[in-house]
Amino acid sequence: MKQRSRTGYSAVNTTVAVFSRIIAIFAGFVTRVVFTRMLNESYVGINGLFTDILNILSLTELGAGTAITYALYKPIADNNIPKQQALMQMFKWFYRITAGCVAAFGILIIPFMDVIMKNRPDVENLVFIYVLYLANSVVSYLLVYKRTLIEAHQLNYIVLLYQTAFLLIQYMCQILVLVIARDFILFLVMHIVCTVTNNICLSAKAGRLFPYLNEKAVEKLPEDEKKDIYKNIKAMLMHKAGAVIVNNTDNLIISSFVGVTSVGIYSNYFLVIGSVRQLLDQVFQGITASVGNLGVTEDNRHVKKIFETAFFTGNWLYGFAAICLYELLEPFIETSFGRNYLFTSDIVLVLCINFYINGTRKAALTFRDSLGLFFYDRYKAVAEALLNLVISIILVKNYGVLGVFTGTLSSMVLVSVWVEPYILYKYHIMQPCSMFFAKYSIYAALTGTVWWLTDIVCRHITGAPVFVLAARALICIIIPNTIFTVFYHKTEEFGVIKEKARELIKRR
């Protein structure tokens, strides 16, 4: 297979990732609109709730995926095939155990359905519907381990092409089921079938790309390497537990204290915000394996330069997107789903601030995972999760849905925003991080000012929701990006991005 540079791999992975995500978002949105129109709010609510429950159960994966992917970077760089075989054998068994644990714990939750649902919705076959969600989660772990080797070889675009193709097939089948039969159970069956088929085809592709996957592993991992992997898996379990509690308990708290209907309203906002986040996350997903390779082949100074460029890029992209979301969500939701699915502006503001701050963390998280630094900040995840739960539960009693999202924001600012870059600078870059935080403060202050100016202009736009959406979109594209370009065009990070772009254009 023809080898590319890290920049080349990152470019092709990111390009395919962005376009794949755009297609998936559009198709998913159309499916969601049909879903909302064909079925009532109760189905929308239980869809969000059951998805979050199974995301929590995914804790049984223990973070093995990230830990073993990191362990693969060096043997891939050294072309050490026996070591790769041994790691993949370990990975296979981890995922088989994971599938069994998810199934077991998922079944144990069934007797407690009434506890996690305030005002249980009047939906037929509710337990069977939950079992179908559980089945889809379990089968998603089977054969998927081979995908990791493709991604670790910086070939993530192959995985994305397969995923996008089967996702489109899934959405088309689901839309037909909704329009013709309005059958939620058959809707879920289509999801399971496409998940299984995608895993089978991707596994076969991995076998063709790397024939040694089909051979029996001869070499066994040395005990010290096993201990390192287990240590990293334990650390990733803490990170995963923290992330799941922070990101996937909002629906559970809203369902328990406010009601399932509010979960349905939030699900639509989550669909839009989550889709934009997934799209932008592909920029960092595309460079993950390249950063892993960077860490084992380059010095710390070069790593620092690339990290700060990635952080700058993330701040611009997520800042611009947060401004757009705040100004466009109301007319978009009203046009797509109806006024009965709208939140108040204060709730939307907190959701968008959460989106922005989460986005600015992506660079540090990508480098932390790719460079294998997840052991050093393992307690950070636990502290953030506990703070999130405590603050959200306290605030939800007086402020409802707004209190839940404020709890998430508070825990993130108090812990993760400063711990993650501190760990990167201390244990890999080996320099003080004071200058990084100074830049972060400048970036955040400028983003806030631009946000305020854009909102002043957008508030003068009134009329039909479609007109408001189009006019505000144009304003949001022009004002933030113009001001960012004026302020940032002479920075070192902006210069690095321009240079990388020129290199890629010359290669093409």
PEJO-V19761 format. One record per pair of residues at least 6 apart in sequence whose ideal C-beta (glycine too) atoms are under 8 Angstrom apart, sorted by the first residue. I is the first residue (numbers start at 0). J is the second residue. D is the distance in whole Angstrom. If there is no record, write none. Layout:
# PEJO-V19761
i->I j->J d->D
i->I j->J d->D
This chain:
# PEJO-V19761
i->0 j->208 d->8
i->3 j->11 d->7
i->3 j->153 d->8
i->5 j->153 d->8
i->5 j->289 d->4
i->5 j->292 d->6
i->5 j->293 d->6
i->6 j->289 d->8
i->6 j->499 d->6
i->6 j->502 d->6
i->6 j->503 d->7
i->7 j->503 d->7
i->7 j->506 d->7
i->8 j->153 d->4
i->8 j->154 d->8
i->8 j->288 d->7
i->8 j->289 d->5
i->9 j->153 d->8
i->9 j->285 d->6
i->9 j->286 d->4
i->9 j->289 d->5
i->10 j->285 d->8
i->10 j->503 d->5
i->11 j->156 d->6
i->12 j->153 d->7
i->12 j->154 d->8
i->12 j->155 d->5
i->12 j->156 d->5
i->12 j->159 d->8
i->12 j->284 d->7
i->12 j->285 d->4
i->12 j->286 d->7
i->12 j->288 d->8
i->12 j->289 d->8
i->13 j->281 d->6
i->13 j->282 d->5
i->13 j->284 d->8
i->13 j->285 d->3
i->13 j->286 d->7
i->14 j->156 d->8
i->14 j->285 d->8
i->15 j->155 d->8
i->15 j->156 d->4
i->15 j->159 d->5
i->15 j->160 d->7
i->15 j->285 d->8
i->16 j->155 d->7
i->16 j->156 d->7
i->16 j->159 d->6
i->16 j->281 d->3
i->16 j->282 d->8
i->16 j->284 d->6
i->16 j->285 d->5
i->17 j->278 d->7
i->17 j->281 d->5
i->17 j->282 d->7
i->19 j->159 d->4
i->19 j->160 d->7
i->19 j->162 d->7
i->19 j->163 d->4
i->19 j->281 d->8
i->20 j->274 d->8
i->20 j->277 d->6
i->20 j->278 d->5
i->20 j->281 d->5
i->21 j->278 d->7
i->22 j->163 d->6
i->22 j->167 d->7
i->23 j->162 d->8
i->23 j->163 d->6
i->23 j->166 d->5
i->23 j->167 d->8
i->23 j->277 d->8
i->24 j->274 d->4
i->24 j->275 d->8
i->24 j->277 d->7
i->24 j->278 d->6
i->26 j->166 d->7
i->26 j->167 d->6
i->26 j->170 d->4
i->26 j->171 d->8
i->27 j->166 d->8
i->27 j->170 d->7
i->27 j->270 d->7
i->27 j->274 d->7
i->28 j->270 d->7
i->28 j->271 d->8
i->28 j->274 d->7
i->28 j->335 d->8
i->29 j->170 d->7
i->29 j->174 d->7
i->30 j->170 d->5
i->30 j->173 d->6
i->30 j->174 d->6
i->30 j->177 d->8
i->31 j->267 d->7
i->31 j->270 d->5
i->32 j->335 d->6
i->32 j->336 d->7
i->33 j->174 d->5
i->33 j->177 d->5
i->33 j->178 d->7
i->34 j->42 d->7
i->34 j->43 d->7
i->34 j->46 d->8
i->34 j->173 d->8
i->34 j->177 d->6
i->34 j->186 d->8
i->35 j->43 d->6
i->35 j->267 d->7
i->35 j->336 d->5
i->35 j->340 d->8
i->37 j->177 d->4
i->37 j->178 d->7
i->37 j->181 d->5
i->38 j->177 d->7
i->38 j->181 d->7
i->38 j->183 d->6
i->40 j->260 d->6
i->40 j->263 d->5
i->41 j->120 d->4
i->41 j->121 d->7
i->41 j->122 d->5
i->41 j->259 d->7
i->41 j->260 d->8
i->41 j->263 d->7
i->42 j->122 d->7
i->42 j->183 d->6
i->43 j->263 d->4
i->43 j->266 d->6
i->43 j->267 d->7
i->44 j->120 d->6
i->44 j->254 d->7
i->44 j->259 d->4
i->44 j->260 d->6
i->44 j->262 d->4
i->44 j->263 d->4
i->44 j->266 d->7
i->45 j->120 d->6
i->45 j->122 d->6
i->45 j->125 d->7
i->45 j->128 d->7
i->45 j->259 d->7
i->46 j->266 d->7
i->47 j->250 d->5
i->47 j->262 d->5
i->47 j->263 d->7
i->47 j->265 d->7
i->47 j->266 d->4
i->47 j->269 d->7
i->48 j->115 d->7
i->48 j->116 d->7
i->48 j->250 d->5
i->48 j->251 d->7
i->48 j->254 d->5
i->48 j->259 d->7
i->48 j->262 d->6
i->49 j->128 d->7
i->49 j->129 d->6
i->49 j->132 d->4
i->50 j->132 d->7
i->50 j->250 d->8
i->51 j->247 d->4
i->51 j->248 d->7
i->51 j->249 d->8
i->51 j->250 d->4
i->51 j->251 d->6
i->52 j->105 d->8
i->52 j->108 d->7
i->52 j->115 d->7
i->52 j->132 d->8
i->52 j->251 d->7
i->53 j->101 d->8
i->53 j->105 d->7
i->53 j->132 d->6
i->53 j->133 d->7
i->53 j->136 d->4
i->54 j->243 d->6
i->54 j->246 d->8
i->54 j->247 d->4
i->55 j->243 d->5
i->55 j->244 d->8
i->55 j->247 d->6
i->55 j->248 d->7
i->56 j->101 d->5
i->56 j->104 d->5
i->56 j->105 d->6
i->56 j->108 d->8
i->56 j->136 d->7
i->57 j->101 d->7
i->57 j->136 d->7
i->57 j->239 d->8
i->57 j->243 d->7
i->58 j->236 d->7
i->58 j->239 d->6
i->58 j->240 d->6
i->58 j->243 d->6
i->59 j->96 d->8
i->59 j->97 d->5
i->59 j->100 d->4
i->59 j->101 d->6
i->59 j->104 d->7
i->60 j->93 d->8
i->60 j->94 d->8
i->60 j->97 d->5
i->60 j->140 d->7
i->60 j->239 d->7
i->61 j->93 d->7
i->61 j->97 d->7
i->61 j->232 d->5
i->61 j->233 d->8
i->61 j->235 d->7
i->61 j->236 d->5
i->61 j->239 d->7
i->62 j->231 d->8
i->62 j->232 d->6
i->62 j->234 d->7
i->62 j->235 d->2
i->62 j->236 d->5
i->62 j->238 d->6
i->62 j->239 d->5
i->62 j->373 d->8
i->63 j->90 d->7
i->63 j->93 d->4
i->63 j->94 d->7
i->63 j->97 d->8
i->63 j->232 d->5
i->63 j->235 d->7
i->64 j->90 d->8
i->64 j->147 d->6
i->65 j->231 d->8
i->65 j->235 d->5
i->65 j->368 d->5
i->65 j->373 d->7
i->66 j->228 d->6
i->66 j->231 d->4
i->66 j->232 d->5
i->66 j->234 d->8
i->66 j->235 d->5
i->66 j->373 d->8
i->67 j->86 d->6
i->67 j->89 d->7
i->67 j->90 d->5
i->67 j->93 d->7
i->67 j->147 d->7
i->67 j->228 d->7
i->68 j->147 d->5
i->68 j->150 d->7
i->68 j->151 d->5
i->68 j->291 d->8
i->69 j->231 d->7
i->69 j->291 d->7
i->69 j->368 d->7
i->69 j->369 d->7
i->69 j->370 d->8
i->69 j->371 d->4
i->70 j->86 d->6
i->70 j->224 d->7
i->70 j->227 d->8
i->70 j->228 d->6
i->70 j->231 d->8
i->71 j->83 d->6
i->71 j->86 d->6
i->71 j->147 d->7
i->71 j->148 d->7
i->71 j->151 d->4
i->72 j->151 d->6
i->72 j->288 d->7
i->72 j->291 d->4
i->72 j->292 d->6
i->72 j->294 d->7
i->72 j->295 d->6
i->72 j->369 d->8
i->73 j->79 d->8
i->73 j->295 d->5
i->74 j->80 d->8
i->74 j->82 d->4
i->74 j->83 d->5
i->74 j->86 d->7
i->75 j->83 d->7
i->75 j->151 d->6
i->75 j->152 d->6
i->75 j->292 d->8
i->76 j->292 d->6
i->76 j->295 d->6
i->76 j->296 d->7
i->80 j->211 d->5
i->81 j->216 d->7
i->81 j->217 d->6
i->81 j->218 d->4
i->82 j->218 d->7
i->82 j->220 d->8
i->83 j->148 d->7
i->83 j->209 d->8
i->83 j->211 d->7
i->84 j->211 d->6
i->84 j->212 d->7
i->84 j->214 d->7
i->84 j->216 d->4
i->84 j->217 d->7
i->84 j->218 d->7
i->85 j->216 d->5
i->85 j->218 d->5
i->85 j->219 d->6
i->85 j->220 d->5
i->86 j->220 d->7
i->87 j->144 d->7
i->87 j->145 d->7
i->87 j->147 d->8
i->87 j->148 d->6
i->87 j->212 d->6
i->87 j->216 d->7
i->88 j->216 d->4
i->89 j->220 d->7
i->89 j->228 d->7
i->90 j->144 d->4
i->90 j->147 d->6
i->91 j->144 d->5
i->93 j->144 d->8
i->94 j->140 d->5
i->94 j->141 d->7
i->94 j->143 d->6
i->94 j->144 d->5
i->95 j->140 d->8
i->95 j->141 d->8
i->97 j->140 d->5
i->98 j->137 d->5
i->98 j->138 d->8
i->98 j->140 d->4
i->98 j->141 d->6
i->101 j->133 d->7
i->101 j->136 d->6
i->101 j->137 d->5
i->101 j->140 d->7
i->102 j->133 d->7
i->102 j->137 d->5
i->105 j->133 d->4
i->105 j->136 d->7
i->105 j->137 d->8
i->106 j->133 d->7
i->108 j->115 d->8
i->109 j->126 d->6
i->109 j->129 d->7
i->109 j->130 d->8
i->112 j->119 d->7
i->112 j->125 d->7
i->112 j->126 d->7
i->112 j->129 d->7
i->113 j->119 d->6
i->115 j->251 d->6
i->115 j->254 d->6
i->115 j->255 d->6
i->116 j->254 d->6
i->116 j->255 d->8
i->116 j->259 d->6
i->117 j->254 d->6
i->117 j->255 d->6
i->117 j->256 d->7
i->117 j->257 d->7
i->117 j->258 d->5
i->117 j->259 d->7
i->118 j->258 d->5
i->118 j->259 d->6
i->119 j->125 d->8
i->119 j->259 d->8
i->120 j->259 d->5
i->122 j->128 d->7
i->124 j->184 d->7
i->127 j->184 d->7
i->128 j->183 d->7
i->128 j->184 d->7
i->128 j->187 d->7
i->131 j->184 d->7
i->131 j->187 d->4
i->131 j->188 d->7
i->131 j->191 d->7
i->132 j->187 d->7
i->134 j->191 d->6
i->135 j->187 d->7
i->135 j->190 d->5
i->135 j->191 d->5
i->135 j->194 d->6
i->138 j->191 d->6
i->138 j->194 d->6
i->138 j->195 d->5
i->138 j->198 d->7
i->139 j->194 d->5
i->139 j->198 d->7
i->141 j->195 d->8
i->141 j->198 d->6
i->142 j->198 d->4
i->142 j->199 d->6
i->142 j->201 d->8
i->142 j->202 d->4
i->143 j->198 d->6
i->143 j->201 d->8
i->143 j->202 d->8
i->145 j->201 d->7
i->145 j->202 d->5
i->145 j->205 d->4
i->145 j->206 d->7
i->145 j->212 d->6
i->146 j->158 d->5
i->146 j->201 d->6
i->146 j->202 d->8
i->146 j->205 d->7
i->148 j->205 d->6
i->148 j->209 d->6
i->148 j->212 d->7
i->149 j->155 d->7
i->149 j->157 d->6
i->149 j->158 d->6
i->149 j->201 d->8
i->149 j->204 d->8
i->149 j->205 d->6
i->149 j->208 d->7
i->150 j->158 d->6
i->150 j->287 d->8
i->150 j->288 d->6
i->151 j->288 d->6
i->151 j->291 d->7
i->152 j->208 d->8
i->152 j->209 d->8
i->152 j->288 d->7
i->153 j->288 d->4
i->153 j->289 d->6
i->153 j->292 d->7
i->154 j->208 d->7
i->155 j->284 d->7
i->155 j->285 d->7
i->155 j->287 d->8
i->155 j->288 d->7
i->157 j->204 d->7
i->157 j->208 d->8
i->158 j->201 d->7
i->161 j->197 d->6
i->161 j->200 d->6
i->161 j->201 d->5
i->161 j->204 d->7
i->162 j->197 d->6
i->162 j->201 d->8
i->165 j->193 d->5
i->165 j->194 d->8
i->165 j->196 d->6
i->165 j->197 d->4
i->165 j->200 d->8
i->166 j->193 d->7
i->168 j->193 d->6
i->169 j->189 d->6
i->169 j->190 d->6
i->169 j->193 d->4
i->172 j->189 d->4
i->172 j->193 d->7
i->173 j->186 d->5
i->173 j->189 d->5
i->173 j->190 d->7
i->176 j->182 d->6
i->176 j->185 d->5
i->176 j->186 d->5
i->176 j->189 d->6
i->177 j->186 d->6
i->205 j->212 d->6
i->206 j->212 d->5
i->206 j->213 d->5
i->220 j->228 d->8
i->230 j->374 d->6
i->231 j->371 d->7
i->231 j->373 d->6
i->231 j->374 d->6
i->233 j->377 d->8
i->234 j->373 d->5
i->234 j->374 d->4
i->234 j->377 d->4
i->235 j->373 d->6
i->237 j->377 d->4
i->237 j->378 d->7
i->237 j->380 d->5
i->237 j->381 d->6
i->238 j->373 d->6
i->238 j->376 d->8
i->238 j->377 d->7
i->238 j->380 d->4
i->239 j->380 d->8
i->240 j->380 d->6
i->240 j->381 d->7
i->240 j->384 d->6
i->241 j->379 d->7
i->241 j->380 d->3
i->241 j->381 d->6
i->241 j->382 d->8
i->241 j->383 d->5
i->241 j->384 d->4
i->242 j->380 d->7
i->244 j->384 d->4
i->244 j->387 d->6
i->244 j->388 d->6
i->245 j->383 d->6
i->245 j->384 d->6
i->245 j->387 d->5
i->245 j->407 d->6
i->245 j->410 d->7
i->245 j->411 d->7
i->248 j->387 d->7
i->248 j->388 d->7
i->248 j->391 d->7
i->249 j->265 d->7
i->249 j->391 d->7
i->249 j->403 d->5
i->249 j->404 d->7
i->249 j->407 d->7
i->250 j->262 d->5
i->250 j->265 d->7
i->250 j->266 d->8
i->252 j->391 d->6
i->252 j->392 d->7
i->252 j->395 d->6
i->252 j->403 d->5
i->253 j->261 d->5
i->253 j->262 d->5
i->253 j->265 d->6
i->253 j->395 d->8
i->253 j->400 d->6
i->253 j->403 d->6
i->254 j->261 d->8
i->254 j->262 d->5
i->256 j->392 d->8
i->256 j->395 d->5
i->256 j->396 d->7
i->256 j->399 d->8
i->257 j->395 d->7
i->257 j->399 d->6
i->257 j->400 d->6
i->261 j->399 d->8
i->261 j->400 d->6
i->263 j->340 d->8
i->264 j->340 d->5
i->264 j->341 d->8
i->264 j->342 d->6
i->265 j->342 d->8
i->265 j->400 d->7
i->267 j->332 d->6
i->267 j->335 d->8
i->267 j->336 d->5
i->267 j->340 d->5
i->268 j->328 d->7
i->268 j->332 d->7
i->268 j->342 d->6
i->268 j->347 d->7
i->268 j->350 d->6
i->271 j->324 d->7
i->271 j->328 d->6
i->271 j->331 d->7
i->271 j->332 d->7
i->272 j->324 d->6
i->272 j->328 d->8
i->272 j->350 d->6
i->272 j->351 d->8
i->272 j->354 d->6
i->275 j->320 d->5
i->275 j->323 d->8
i->275 j->324 d->6
i->275 j->354 d->8
i->276 j->354 d->6
i->276 j->357 d->7
i->276 j->358 d->7
i->279 j->313 d->8
i->279 j->316 d->5
i->279 j->317 d->6
i->279 j->320 d->6
i->279 j->358 d->6
i->279 j->361 d->8
i->280 j->361 d->7
i->282 j->312 d->7
i->282 j->313 d->8
i->282 j->316 d->7
i->283 j->309 d->7
i->283 j->313 d->7
i->283 j->361 d->5
i->283 j->362 d->7
i->283 j->364 d->8
i->283 j->365 d->5
i->286 j->309 d->7
i->286 j->365 d->7
i->287 j->365 d->6
i->287 j->368 d->7
i->287 j->369 d->5
i->288 j->369 d->7
i->290 j->305 d->7
i->290 j->365 d->6
i->290 j->366 d->6
i->290 j->369 d->4
i->290 j->370 d->7
i->291 j->369 d->4
i->291 j->370 d->7
i->293 j->301 d->7
i->293 j->302 d->6
i->293 j->305 d->6
i->293 j->369 d->8
i->294 j->302 d->7
i->294 j->369 d->6
i->294 j->370 d->4
i->294 j->371 d->8
i->294 j->427 d->7
i->299 j->427 d->6
i->299 j->428 d->5
i->299 j->429 d->6
i->299 j->430 d->8
i->302 j->366 d->8
i->302 j->370 d->8
i->302 j->427 d->6
i->302 j->428 d->6
i->303 j->428 d->5
i->303 j->430 d->7
i->304 j->495 d->7
i->306 j->362 d->6
i->306 j->363 d->8
i->306 j->366 d->5
i->306 j->423 d->7
i->306 j->428 d->7
i->307 j->435 d->7
i->307 j->438 d->8
i->307 j->491 d->8
i->307 j->492 d->6
i->308 j->492 d->5
i->308 j->495 d->5
i->308 j->496 d->6
i->309 j->362 d->4
i->309 j->365 d->7
i->309 j->366 d->7
i->310 j->359 d->7
i->310 j->362 d->4
i->310 j->363 d->7
i->310 j->420 d->8
i->310 j->435 d->8
i->310 j->438 d->8
i->310 j->439 d->8
i->310 j->492 d->8
i->311 j->438 d->8
i->311 j->442 d->8
i->311 j->487 d->8
i->311 j->490 d->7
i->311 j->492 d->4
i->311 j->493 d->7
i->311 j->496 d->8
i->312 j->362 d->8
i->312 j->492 d->8
i->312 j->496 d->7
i->313 j->358 d->6
i->313 j->359 d->6
i->313 j->361 d->5
i->313 j->362 d->5
i->314 j->358 d->8
i->314 j->359 d->5
i->314 j->439 d->8
i->314 j->442 d->4
i->314 j->443 d->8
i->314 j->446 d->7
i->315 j->483 d->6
i->315 j->487 d->7
i->316 j->358 d->7
i->317 j->354 d->7
i->317 j->355 d->5
i->317 j->357 d->8
i->317 j->358 d->3
i->317 j->359 d->6
i->317 j->361 d->8
i->318 j->355 d->6
i->318 j->358 d->8
i->318 j->442 d->7
i->318 j->446 d->4
i->318 j->449 d->7
i->318 j->450 d->8
i->318 j->479 d->7
i->318 j->483 d->8
i->319 j->475 d->8
i->319 j->479 d->5
i->319 j->480 d->6
i->319 j->483 d->7
i->320 j->354 d->7
i->320 j->355 d->8
i->320 j->358 d->7
i->321 j->351 d->5
i->321 j->352 d->7
i->321 j->354 d->5
i->321 j->355 d->4
i->321 j->358 d->7
i->321 j->446 d->8
i->321 j->450 d->7
i->322 j->351 d->8
i->322 j->446 d->8
i->322 j->449 d->7
i->322 j->450 d->5
i->322 j->453 d->5
i->322 j->454 d->8
i->322 j->475 d->6
i->322 j->479 d->5
i->323 j->472 d->7
i->323 j->475 d->4
i->323 j->476 d->8
i->324 j->350 d->8
i->324 j->351 d->5
i->324 j->354 d->6
i->325 j->347 d->6
i->325 j->348 d->6
i->325 j->351 d->4
i->325 j->450 d->7
i->325 j->454 d->7
i->326 j->453 d->7
i->326 j->454 d->7
i->326 j->457 d->5
i->326 j->471 d->5
i->326 j->474 d->7
i->326 j->475 d->5
i->327 j->468 d->6
i->327 j->471 d->6
i->327 j->472 d->6
i->327 j->475 d->7
i->328 j->347 d->6
i->328 j->351 d->8
i->329 j->341 d->6
i->329 j->344 d->7
i->329 j->347 d->7
i->330 j->464 d->4
i->330 j->465 d->7
i->330 j->467 d->4
i->330 j->468 d->4
i->330 j->471 d->7
i->331 j->464 d->8
i->331 j->468 d->6
i->332 j->340 d->6
i->332 j->341 d->6
i->333 j->340 d->8
i->333 j->341 d->6
i->333 j->464 d->5
i->334 j->464 d->5
i->334 j->465 d->6
i->334 j->468 d->6
i->342 j->350 d->8
i->342 j->400 d->7
i->343 j->401 d->8
i->345 j->401 d->6
i->346 j->400 d->6
i->346 j->401 d->5
i->346 j->404 d->6
i->349 j->401 d->7
i->349 j->404 d->5
i->349 j->405 d->6
i->349 j->408 d->6
i->350 j->404 d->6
i->352 j->408 d->6
i->353 j->404 d->6
i->353 j->407 d->6
i->353 j->408 d->5
i->353 j->411 d->7
i->355 j->446 d->7
i->356 j->408 d->7
i->356 j->411 d->6
i->356 j->412 d->7
i->356 j->416 d->6
i->357 j->411 d->7
i->359 j->416 d->8
i->359 j->439 d->7
i->359 j->442 d->8
i->359 j->443 d->8
i->360 j->411 d->8
i->360 j->415 d->6
i->360 j->416 d->7
i->360 j->419 d->6
i->363 j->419 d->4
i->363 j->420 d->5
i->363 j->423 d->6
i->364 j->419 d->6
i->366 j->372 d->8
i->366 j->423 d->6
i->366 j->427 d->8
i->367 j->373 d->6
i->367 j->376 d->7
i->367 j->419 d->6
i->367 j->422 d->7
i->367 j->423 d->6
i->370 j->423 d->8
i->370 j->427 d->5
i->372 j->422 d->6
i->372 j->423 d->6
i->372 j->426 d->5
i->372 j->427 d->6
i->375 j->422 d->5
i->375 j->425 d->8
i->375 j->426 d->5
i->376 j->418 d->5
i->376 j->419 d->6
i->376 j->422 d->4
i->379 j->414 d->6
i->379 j->415 d->6
i->379 j->418 d->4
i->379 j->419 d->7
i->379 j->422 d->8
i->382 j->414 d->5
i->383 j->410 d->5
i->383 j->411 d->7
i->383 j->413 d->8
i->383 j->414 d->4
i->383 j->415 d->5
i->384 j->410 d->8
i->386 j->406 d->8
i->386 j->409 d->7
i->386 j->410 d->4
i->386 j->413 d->6
i->386 j->414 d->7
i->387 j->406 d->6
i->387 j->407 d->6
i->387 j->409 d->8
i->387 j->410 d->4
i->387 j->411 d->8
i->388 j->406 d->8
i->389 j->406 d->8
i->390 j->405 d->7
i->390 j->406 d->4
i->390 j->409 d->5
i->390 j->410 d->6
i->391 j->402 d->7
i->391 j->403 d->5
i->391 j->405 d->8
i->391 j->406 d->3
i->391 j->407 d->7
i->392 j->406 d->8
i->393 j->402 d->8
i->393 j->406 d->8
i->394 j->401 d->8
i->394 j->402 d->3
i->394 j->403 d->7
i->394 j->405 d->6
i->394 j->406 d->5
i->395 j->402 d->4
i->395 j->403 d->5
i->395 j->406 d->8
i->396 j->402 d->7
i->398 j->405 d->7
i->417 j->436 d->7
i->420 j->432 d->6
i->420 j->435 d->6
i->420 j->436 d->7
i->420 j->439 d->8
i->421 j->432 d->6
i->423 j->432 d->8
i->424 j->430 d->6
i->424 j->431 d->7
i->424 j->432 d->4
i->424 j->435 d->7
i->425 j->432 d->7
i->445 j->482 d->8
i->445 j->483 d->7
i->445 j->486 d->6
i->449 j->478 d->7
i->449 j->479 d->5
i->449 j->482 d->5
i->449 j->483 d->7
i->450 j->479 d->8
i->452 j->478 d->6
i->452 j->482 d->8
i->453 j->474 d->6
i->453 j->475 d->6
i->453 j->478 d->5
i->453 j->479 d->6
i->456 j->474 d->5
i->456 j->478 d->7
i->457 j->471 d->5
i->457 j->474 d->6
i->457 j->475 d->7
i->460 j->466 d->8
i->460 j->467 d->5
i->460 j->470 d->5
i->460 j->471 d->6
i->460 j->474 d->7
i->461 j->467 d->7
i->487 j->493 d->5
